[in-house]
Amino acid sequence: MTAPPRAAAPELSVAGAFSLRALSEGRVLALAAVAPPDSPDPVDQALAQALAVQHPDLPLTTSDPADTDPASAERHYSVARANGFPLADGPADVVVLRGELGAVLAHCQKLSHTDRGQVERNAVWYARRGVRPLGVAMATVDQSGTVADFRFQGFVNLGLGKVRVPVTSPSDWSRVDVWSLSLRLQHWLNVATIFALCLAGYFIMHPFYGPADGAGERKSGFLMGYVRMAHFGAAACWVVLGVTRVASAFVSRDRHLRWTEWWPLKHKRDLRALGQVVQHYALIKPEGPIFVAHNPLQQLTYAALYCACGLQMLSGFVLFGLYHQDSPIWRLVSTPVHWFGAPNIRLFHTVMMFALWAFVVMHVYLALRADSLERNGGVSSMINGGVWLRRGTRPVDAPEVG
């Protein structure tokens, strides 16, 4: 009796790469693929095949077998030297570390708390989907042969069998994922709740009592009660959205959602970029710096918007507390009424509503204007999550596209 044929072991596949901003995802994959020519290692073969399919514009760089030190049971990463590796600024001699994520991170320069959290959250997210993050680090080699400190660049996702991989194209354009699904949902839910709040708030400010009857009396029944109930219901939803957004700023794995993105002026170069953006918006310069997400002026605007929305919520709670003075909590919340007076609080609440309307008008206009000039799909990105940029583009806030 013959034994049944043994099933073939599933092949390794590469499900894209993650970059920590310095290099594009394609170059992170190219770094990971550095290996001796015709290497029998299945990891080397999978990486080389993925590089050829997903990024045909990037050549496969090989290393001399004498300059390659494979991983071992004691050291969970390999070391390989590549001469003339194609960096964005030109070819350079580099040394590549590749292996278990924690071991590679431990051998690199210490990451900031924000960058470390971003790497770990993304690694956990990918690992839960059945792939294994393969850490990649790089050190440059100068003309004297001195090797610089290793810097962590990102990781490549390895999986068994068929794993979903990003759709790439060898054309001149590349799609860059920017906005996560959670942010897009929050955006459109904010649109709906703010619209409902403003509509109901306007009727509260200028009540409608219905047409007069033959005797000249207006009988609207409980109409304004329903309007107020709609306003309070939308306000509750808006508060939940606000709390969710603030929470995501501290726990999200997406760096575009982190609180650090609310304040762009962290270095002198950020102030210079802000000046260039302002000059572009003022039509002084025909072109401004390219940002994948929000430019510094937009970040400052949205930071101010978050503060304005917080004040609007607070003033709404103050007004709501006026009608619940039997509760010690609401008496405390409505304390500003004793400082400024109820009419002034109502006036502030109304002025902030009109300010939000003005922001919405300007926001829609500038978004359509920018999309028509840049033609990168910025408006549709709030629906599908991504923008289109030419390969080789070097945004200020992201690695080279490609």
C-alpha positions as CSV (number, residue, x, y, z in Angstrom):
1,M,0.0,0.0,0.0
2,T,1.5,3.3,-1.1
3,A,1.6,6.2,1.3
4,P,-0.5,9.3,0.2
5,P,1.6,12.1,-1.2
6,R,2.7,14.6,1.3
7,A,1.1,18.1,0.9
8,A,3.5,20.7,-0.2
9,A,4.5,23.3,2.4
10,P,2.9,26.7,1.8
11,E,5.3,29.2,0.3
12,L,6.2,32.5,1.9
13,S,4.6,35.6,0.6
14,V,5.1,39.3,1.3
15,A,2.1,41.4,2.3
16,G,3.6,44.9,1.8
17,A,5.9,46.9,4.1
18,F,5.7,49.5,6.8
19,S,8.0,52.6,6.8
20,L,8.9,54.8,9.7
21,R,9.0,57.9,7.4
22,A,12.7,58.0,6.4
23,L,12.4,55.7,3.4
24,S,9.5,54.7,1.1
25,E,7.9,51.3,1.6
26,G,9.5,50.1,-1.6
27,R,13.0,51.0,-0.4
28,V,12.3,49.3,3.0
29,L,11.4,46.2,1.0
30,A,14.5,46.6,-1.2
31,L,16.6,46.8,2.0
32,A,15.1,43.7,3.3
33,A,15.8,41.9,0.0
34,V,19.5,42.5,0.1
35,A,21.1,39.0,0.0
36,P,23.8,37.0,-1.8
37,P,22.9,36.2,-5.4
38,D,20.9,33.0,-5.9
39,S,20.4,32.6,-2.2
40,P,18.6,29.4,-1.3
41,D,16.9,31.0,1.7
42,P,13.1,31.0,1.2
43,V,12.9,34.4,2.9
44,D,15.4,35.9,0.5
45,Q,13.5,34.4,-2.5
46,A,10.1,35.7,-1.3
47,L,11.5,39.2,-0.8
48,A,13.2,39.3,-4.1
49,Q,10.1,38.1,-5.9
50,A,7.9,40.6,-4.1
51,L,10.3,43.4,-4.9
52,A,10.2,42.5,-8.6
53,V,6.4,42.3,-8.7
54,Q,5.4,45.2,-6.3
55,H,8.2,47.7,-7.1
56,P,9.7,46.9,-10.5
57,D,11.3,50.3,-10.7
58,L,13.7,49.4,-7.8
59,P,16.6,47.1,-8.6
60,L,17.5,44.1,-6.5
61,T,20.8,44.8,-4.7
62,T,22.9,41.8,-3.8
63,S,25.6,41.4,-1.2
64,D,28.8,39.5,-1.3
65,P,28.6,36.2,0.5
66,A,31.7,37.2,2.5
67,D,29.8,40.3,3.7
68,T,26.8,38.4,4.8
69,D,26.3,37.0,8.3
70,P,23.0,35.0,8.6
71,A,20.9,34.9,11.7
72,S,21.5,32.3,14.4
73,A,19.8,30.8,17.4
74,E,21.6,33.3,19.6
75,R,21.2,36.4,17.4
76,H,17.8,36.7,15.7
77,Y,18.9,39.0,12.9
78,S,21.1,38.8,9.9
79,V,23.7,41.4,8.7
80,A,24.5,42.1,5.1
81,R,26.5,44.8,3.4
82,A,25.3,46.3,0.1
83,N,27.4,48.5,-2.1
84,G,25.6,51.1,-4.1
85,F,22.2,50.7,-2.6
86,P,19.8,53.1,-4.4
87,L,18.7,55.6,-1.8
88,A,16.6,58.7,-2.8
89,D,19.7,60.9,-2.7
90,G,21.8,58.5,-4.7
91,P,23.6,55.2,-4.3
92,A,25.3,54.6,-1.0
93,D,27.1,51.8,0.7
94,V,25.0,50.5,3.6
95,V,24.8,47.7,6.1
96,V,21.4,46.1,6.6
97,L,20.0,44.4,9.7
98,R,17.0,42.1,9.1
99,G,15.3,39.8,11.5
100,E,13.0,39.5,14.5
101,L,11.5,42.9,15.2
102,G,12.4,43.2,18.8
103,A,16.0,42.1,18.2
104,V,16.5,44.6,15.4
105,L,15.0,47.5,17.5
106,A,17.3,46.6,20.4
107,H,20.4,47.0,18.1
108,C,19.3,50.4,16.7
109,Q,19.4,53.9,17.9
110,K,16.6,54.4,20.5
111,L,13.4,55.5,19.0
112,S,11.3,58.3,20.5
113,H,8.3,57.3,22.5
114,T,5.9,58.3,19.7
115,D,7.8,56.4,17.0
116,R,8.2,53.3,19.2
117,G,4.5,53.3,19.9
118,Q,3.7,53.7,16.2
119,V,5.9,50.7,15.3
120,E,4.5,48.5,18.0
121,R,0.9,49.2,17.3
122,N,1.3,48.6,13.6
123,A,3.3,45.4,14.2
124,V,0.5,44.1,16.5
125,W,-2.1,45.1,14.0
126,Y,-0.4,43.1,11.2
127,A,0.4,40.2,13.4
128,R,-3.2,39.7,14.3
129,R,-3.9,39.3,10.6
130,G,-1.6,36.4,10.2
131,V,1.6,37.9,9.1
132,R,5.0,38.3,10.8
133,P,6.7,41.7,10.9
134,L,10.4,41.4,9.7
135,G,12.3,44.3,11.2
136,V,14.7,46.2,8.9
137,A,17.4,48.7,9.9
138,M,20.2,50.4,8.0
139,A,23.6,52.0,8.7
140,T,25.5,54.0,6.1
141,V,29.2,53.3,5.4
142,D,31.5,56.3,4.7
143,Q,34.5,56.4,2.4
144,S,36.9,55.4,5.2
145,G,34.8,52.3,5.9
146,T,33.3,53.5,9.2
147,V,29.8,52.2,9.8
148,A,27.4,54.7,11.3
149,D,24.8,53.8,14.0
150,F,21.9,51.7,12.9
151,R,18.6,53.4,12.4
152,F,15.4,51.5,12.3
153,Q,13.6,51.9,8.9
154,G,10.5,49.8,9.2
155,F,9.4,46.2,8.7
156,V,8.2,43.8,6.0
157,N,5.2,41.6,6.5
158,L,5.8,37.9,5.8
159,G,3.0,35.3,5.7
160,L,2.4,31.7,4.6
161,G,0.4,31.0,1.5
162,K,-1.6,33.6,-0.3
163,V,-1.7,36.8,1.7
164,R,-3.4,39.9,0.5
165,V,-0.9,42.4,-0.8
166,P,-1.3,46.0,-1.7
167,V,-2.2,46.8,-5.3
168,T,0.7,48.5,-6.9
169,S,1.3,49.6,-10.5
170,P,4.5,50.3,-12.4
171,S,2.9,53.5,-13.8
172,D,4.0,57.0,-12.8
173,W,1.4,57.3,-10.1
174,S,1.2,55.6,-6.8
175,R,-1.7,55.4,-4.3
176,V,-0.8,56.4,-0.8
177,D,-3.1,55.5,2.1
178,V,-3.6,58.5,4.4
179,W,-6.9,58.5,6.3
180,S,-8.0,55.4,8.3
181,L,-11.6,54.1,8.3
182,S,-12.2,55.4,11.8
183,L,-11.2,58.9,11.0
184,R,-13.3,59.0,7.9
185,L,-16.3,57.7,9.9
186,Q,-15.7,60.4,12.5
187,H,-15.4,63.0,9.8
188,W,-18.8,62.2,8.2
189,L,-20.6,61.7,11.5
190,N,-19.3,65.1,12.5
191,V,-20.7,66.6,9.3
192,A,-24.1,65.0,10.1
193,T,-24.2,66.0,13.8
194,I,-23.0,69.6,13.2
195,F,-25.6,70.0,10.4
196,A,-28.4,68.7,12.8
197,L,-27.1,70.9,15.6
198,C,-27.0,74.1,13.5
199,L,-30.4,73.4,11.9
200,A,-32.1,72.8,15.3
201,G,-30.1,75.6,16.9
202,Y,-31.2,78.1,14.4
203,F,-34.9,77.3,15.0
204,I,-34.3,77.6,18.7
205,M,-32.7,81.0,18.1
206,H,-35.5,82.0,15.8
207,P,-38.6,79.9,16.8
208,F,-41.2,78.9,14.3
209,Y,-44.7,78.6,15.7
210,G,-46.6,77.6,12.6
211,P,-49.2,79.6,10.6
212,A,-51.9,81.6,12.3
213,D,-55.5,80.4,12.4
214,G,-58.6,82.5,11.7
215,A,-58.4,84.1,15.2
216,G,-54.8,85.1,14.7
217,E,-53.4,82.5,17.1
218,R,-50.5,80.3,16.3
219,K,-50.7,76.7,17.6
220,S,-47.6,74.7,17.1
221,G,-48.2,72.2,19.8
222,F,-45.0,70.6,21.0
223,L,-43.1,71.5,17.8
224,M,-40.3,73.4,19.5
225,G,-40.0,70.7,22.2
226,Y,-39.2,68.2,19.4
227,V,-36.7,70.7,18.0
228,R,-34.9,71.0,21.3
229,M,-35.0,67.3,21.8
230,A,-33.3,66.9,18.3
231,H,-30.7,69.5,19.4
232,F,-29.9,67.7,22.6
233,G,-29.8,64.3,20.9
234,A,-27.3,65.6,18.3
235,A,-25.3,67.3,21.0
236,A,-25.0,64.0,22.9
237,C,-23.8,62.3,19.7
238,W,-21.3,65.1,19.1
239,V,-19.9,64.8,22.6
240,V,-19.4,61.0,22.1
241,L,-17.6,61.8,18.8
242,G,-15.4,64.3,20.6
243,V,-14.4,61.9,23.3
244,T,-13.7,59.2,20.8
245,R,-11.5,61.6,18.8
246,V,-9.5,62.6,21.8
247,A,-9.1,59.0,22.9
248,S,-7.8,58.0,19.4
249,A,-5.2,60.8,19.6
250,F,-3.5,58.8,22.4
251,V,-4.1,55.2,21.5
252,S,-4.3,55.0,17.7
253,R,-1.6,53.2,15.7
254,D,-2.1,55.7,12.9
255,R,0.3,58.6,13.2
256,H,-2.1,60.9,11.4
257,L,-4.5,60.5,14.3
258,R,-2.0,61.1,17.0
259,W,-2.1,64.2,19.2
260,T,1.4,65.2,17.9
261,E,-0.2,66.0,14.5
262,W,-2.3,68.7,16.1
263,W,0.7,71.0,16.6
264,P,3.1,71.1,13.6
265,L,5.8,73.6,14.9
266,K,8.2,71.2,16.5
267,H,11.4,72.2,14.6
268,K,12.7,75.2,12.8
269,R,12.1,73.4,9.5
270,D,8.4,73.2,10.4
271,L,8.2,77.0,10.8
272,R,9.9,77.4,7.4
273,A,7.4,75.0,5.8
274,L,4.6,77.0,7.4
275,G,5.9,80.2,5.8
276,Q,6.2,78.5,2.4
277,V,2.6,77.3,2.7
278,V,1.3,80.7,3.7
279,Q,3.1,82.3,0.7
280,H,1.6,79.7,-1.6
281,Y,-1.9,80.3,-0.2
282,A,-1.3,84.1,-0.6
283,L,-0.4,83.5,-4.3
284,I,3.1,84.8,-3.7
285,K,4.7,81.4,-4.7
286,P,3.2,79.2,-7.5
287,E,4.0,76.0,-5.6
288,G,4.2,75.0,-2.0
289,P,5.8,72.1,-0.1
290,I,4.0,68.8,-0.7
291,F,2.3,67.1,2.3
292,V,0.5,63.8,2.2
293,A,-1.7,64.7,5.1
294,H,-2.3,68.2,6.5
295,N,0.2,70.9,5.9
296,P,1.3,73.1,8.9
297,L,-1.3,75.8,8.3
298,Q,-4.1,73.2,8.1
299,Q,-2.8,71.5,11.3
300,L,-2.9,74.9,13.2
301,T,-6.4,75.5,11.8
302,Y,-7.7,72.1,12.9
303,A,-6.1,72.5,16.3
304,A,-7.9,75.8,16.7
305,L,-11.1,74.2,15.4
306,Y,-10.9,71.5,18.1
307,C,-10.5,74.2,20.8
308,A,-13.5,76.1,19.3
309,C,-15.6,72.9,19.3
310,G,-14.7,72.2,22.9
311,L,-15.8,75.7,23.9
312,Q,-19.0,75.3,22.0
313,M,-19.7,72.1,23.8
314,L,-18.9,73.7,27.1
315,S,-21.2,76.7,26.4
316,G,-24.0,74.3,25.5
317,F,-23.6,72.4,28.7
318,V,-23.7,75.7,30.6
319,L,-27.0,76.7,29.0
320,F,-28.4,73.2,29.5
321,G,-27.5,73.4,33.2
322,L,-29.7,76.5,33.7
323,Y,-32.8,74.3,33.5
324,H,-31.5,71.7,36.0
325,Q,-30.6,73.8,39.0
326,D,-31.9,71.2,41.3
327,S,-28.8,69.1,40.6
328,P,-25.6,70.1,42.3
329,I,-23.6,68.9,39.3
330,W,-25.5,71.0,36.8
331,R,-25.4,74.0,39.2
332,L,-21.6,73.7,39.1
333,V,-21.6,73.3,35.3
334,S,-23.7,76.4,34.8
335,T,-21.4,78.6,37.1
336,P,-20.1,80.7,34.1
337,V,-23.7,82.1,33.8
338,H,-23.1,84.0,37.1
339,W,-19.9,85.4,35.7
340,F,-21.0,86.5,32.3
341,G,-24.8,86.4,32.3
342,A,-27.1,84.1,30.4
343,P,-27.6,86.5,27.4
344,N,-23.9,86.7,26.8
345,I,-23.5,82.9,27.0
346,R,-26.3,82.5,24.5
347,L,-24.7,85.1,22.2
348,F,-21.4,83.3,22.4
349,H,-23.0,80.0,21.6
350,T,-24.8,81.6,18.6
351,V,-21.6,83.3,17.3
352,M,-19.7,80.1,17.5
353,M,-22.4,78.4,15.4
354,F,-22.0,81.0,12.7
355,A,-18.2,80.7,12.9
356,L,-18.6,76.9,12.3
357,W,-20.7,77.7,9.2
358,A,-18.0,80.0,8.0
359,F,-15.4,77.3,8.5
360,V,-17.4,74.8,6.6
361,V,-17.8,77.1,3.7
362,M,-14.0,77.9,3.6
363,H,-13.1,74.2,4.2
364,V,-15.2,73.0,1.2
365,Y,-13.8,75.8,-1.0
366,L,-10.2,75.2,-0.2
367,A,-10.5,71.4,-0.4
368,L,-12.0,71.7,-3.9
369,R,-9.4,74.3,-4.9
370,A,-6.5,72.3,-3.7
371,D,-7.9,69.1,-5.4
372,S,-8.4,70.9,-8.7
373,L,-4.9,72.3,-8.7
374,E,-3.0,69.2,-7.3
375,R,-5.3,66.6,-8.9
376,N,-4.3,64.0,-6.3
377,G,-7.8,63.0,-5.2
378,G,-7.7,64.8,-1.9
379,V,-11.5,65.3,-1.7
380,S,-12.2,61.7,-2.5
381,S,-9.6,60.6,0.0
382,M,-12.1,61.3,2.8
383,I,-14.2,58.5,1.2
384,N,-11.7,56.0,0.0
385,G,-8.8,56.9,2.4
386,G,-6.0,57.5,-0.1
387,V,-4.4,60.1,-2.4
388,W,-2.5,59.6,-5.7
389,L,1.1,61.0,-6.0
390,R,3.7,60.7,-8.7
391,R,6.4,58.1,-8.0
392,G,9.5,59.7,-6.7
393,T,7.6,62.5,-4.9
394,R,9.2,63.4,-1.6
395,P,6.6,64.8,0.7
396,V,7.6,66.7,3.8
397,D,5.6,64.5,6.2
398,A,6.1,61.1,4.5
399,P,8.8,59.0,2.9
400,E,9.5,59.1,-0.8
401,V,6.5,57.8,-2.9
402,G,7.3,54.7,-4.8
